[in-house]
Amino acid sequence: MLDKLKSAVRNVPDFPEPGIQFKDITPILADHELMRFAVDTMAARWADAGITKVIGIESRGFLLGAMLAERMDVGFVPVRKMGKLPYTTLQETYDLEYGTDTIEMHIDALSDGDRVLIHDDVIATGGTAAASHRLVESAGAQLVGYCFLIELSFLKGRNLLDPSIPMQSLLDY
């Protein structure tokens, strides 16, 4: 089934800019069996980890992340780009290839004692996931793991993540 999942990912050349091979997961989302398989497989990996919240990183991390949280019977917390959340936020700035970006999370989204799983559809350079980890720590919660549908291993994003925290990726490119 993993082969079927991988073959459903569509490569879109030169999006969002020339030279980028965008990994489009919408064919997976359109196929309820593949979507269920992906969510069930990710949830099974973390079933005994005592997770209380799943963070989904904007924007595609919201899609499977919310389903993952529901499947695990835990809360879901969106992490968004600066200025998109309506309430008081915690912020983390991280480096991009040319500049910086900032993500936010509501200040009351996590509590001391929360055990958190960070989810995104793709890990590329790792900056957003690492910044999300810092948000978890600044809220006083504990990061239990990282969960990605796709890892673009040639970009070495996992090198930016805490190596003591378990990481799952279903597909590797």
C-alpha positions in Angstrom: 0.0 0.0 0.0 3.0 2.3 0.6 3.9 2.0 -3.1 0.4 2.9 -4.1 0.6 5.9 -1.7 3.9 7.0 -3.2 2.7 6.6 -6.8 -0.3 8.9 -6.0 1.9 11.8 -5.1 2.0 14.1 -8.2 5.2 15.9 -9.2 4.5 19.4 -10.4 7.6 20.9 -12.1 8.5 24.6 -11.6 6.0 25.3 -8.8 5.9 27.6 -7.0 9.0 28.8 -8.9 11.4 27.4 -11.6 13.5 24.5 -10.5 11.2 23.3 -7.7 9.5 19.9 -8.0 6.4 20.4 -5.9 5.0 17.2 -4.3 1.2 17.5 -4.7 -0.7 15.3 -2.2 -4.2 16.2 -3.5 -4.5 12.9 -5.3 -4.1 11.1 -1.9 -6.7 13.4 -0.4 -9.1 12.6 -3.3 -8.8 8.8 -2.6 -10.5 7.9 0.7 -8.6 4.6 0.9 -5.2 6.2 0.5 -6.1 9.0 2.8 -7.3 6.5 5.5 -4.2 4.4 5.1 -1.9 7.3 5.5 -3.7 8.6 8.6 -4.1 5.1 10.1 -0.4 4.3 9.6 0.8 7.6 11.1 -1.6 7.2 14.1 -0.5 3.6 14.8 3.1 4.7 15.1 2.2 7.1 18.0 -0.6 5.1 19.6 1.3 4.4 22.8 3.2 7.7 23.1 0.7 9.4 25.4 0.1 12.2 23.0 -2.4 14.9 24.1 -2.2 17.3 21.2 -1.3 17.3 17.5 0.2 20.4 16.0 -0.6 20.9 12.3 1.7 23.3 10.4 0.2 25.7 7.9 -1.3 24.9 5.6 -1.2 21.4 4.2 -0.3 20.1 7.7 -3.8 21.1 8.7 -5.4 18.5 6.4 -4.0 15.2 7.7 -3.0 16.7 11.0 -6.6 17.3 12.0 -7.6 13.9 10.9 -4.6 12.4 12.8 -5.7 14.2 16.0 -9.3 13.0 15.6 -8.1 9.4 15.0 -5.9 9.6 18.1 -8.7 11.2 20.1 -6.7 14.2 21.0 -6.8 18.0 20.4 -5.6 19.7 17.3 -3.5 22.9 17.4 -2.9 25.0 14.2 0.5 26.7 13.8 0.2 29.5 11.2 2.2 32.2 9.6 2.3 35.5 11.5 -0.9 37.5 11.5 -3.3 34.7 10.7 -4.5 33.8 14.2 -7.1 36.0 15.9 -6.0 35.7 19.6 -2.8 36.4 21.5 0.0 34.3 20.2 3.5 32.9 20.9 5.8 33.5 17.9 9.0 31.9 16.5 11.1 33.3 13.7 13.3 31.0 11.6 15.7 31.4 8.8 14.8 30.8 5.1 17.2 30.6 2.3 16.9 34.3 1.7 15.5 36.0 4.8 13.3 34.9 7.7 9.7 33.9 8.4 7.6 33.8 11.6 5.0 31.3 12.7 2.5 31.6 15.6 0.4 29.5 17.9 -2.3 30.7 20.3 -0.8 31.4 23.7 -3.3 29.0 25.4 -3.2 26.2 22.8 -0.8 24.1 24.9 -0.4 23.6 28.6 2.2 22.2 31.0 1.9 18.5 30.8 0.8 18.3 27.2 2.6 15.7 25.1 2.8 17.0 21.5 3.2 15.5 18.1 4.2 17.9 15.3 2.7 17.1 11.9 3.3 18.5 8.5 2.7 17.0 5.0 6.4 17.5 4.0 9.7 18.0 5.7 12.0 19.9 3.4 14.7 22.1 5.0 13.3 21.5 8.5 13.0 25.2 9.5 9.3 25.3 10.2 9.3 22.0 12.2 12.2 23.2 14.3 10.5 26.5 15.0 7.3 24.6 15.9 9.4 22.6 18.4 10.5 25.9 20.0 6.9 27.0 20.2 6.0 23.8 22.0 8.8 24.4 24.5 7.9 28.0 25.0 4.4 26.9 25.9 5.8 24.5 28.6 4.7 21.4 26.8 6.8 18.4 25.7 7.5 17.4 22.2 7.0 13.6 21.8 7.6 13.3 18.0 7.6 14.6 14.5 5.3 13.1 11.9 5.5 13.8 8.2 3.8 12.2 5.2 6.8 13.0 2.9 10.5 13.6 3.6 12.6 15.3 1.0 15.7 13.7 2.4 18.1 15.3 -0.2 17.3 18.6 1.6 18.5 17.2 4.9 15.7 18.8 7.0 16.0 16.2 9.7 19.4 17.6 10.5 17.7 20.7 11.9 15.5 18.7 14.2 16.4 17.5 17.7 17.9 14.0 17.0 16.6 12.8 20.4 13.0 13.2 19.3 11.6 10.3 17.2 10.6 11.2 13.6 8.3 9.4 11.2 7.9 9.9 7.5 5.9 7.6 5.4 7.4 8.5 2.0 11.0 9.4 1.2 12.2 11.3 -1.9 
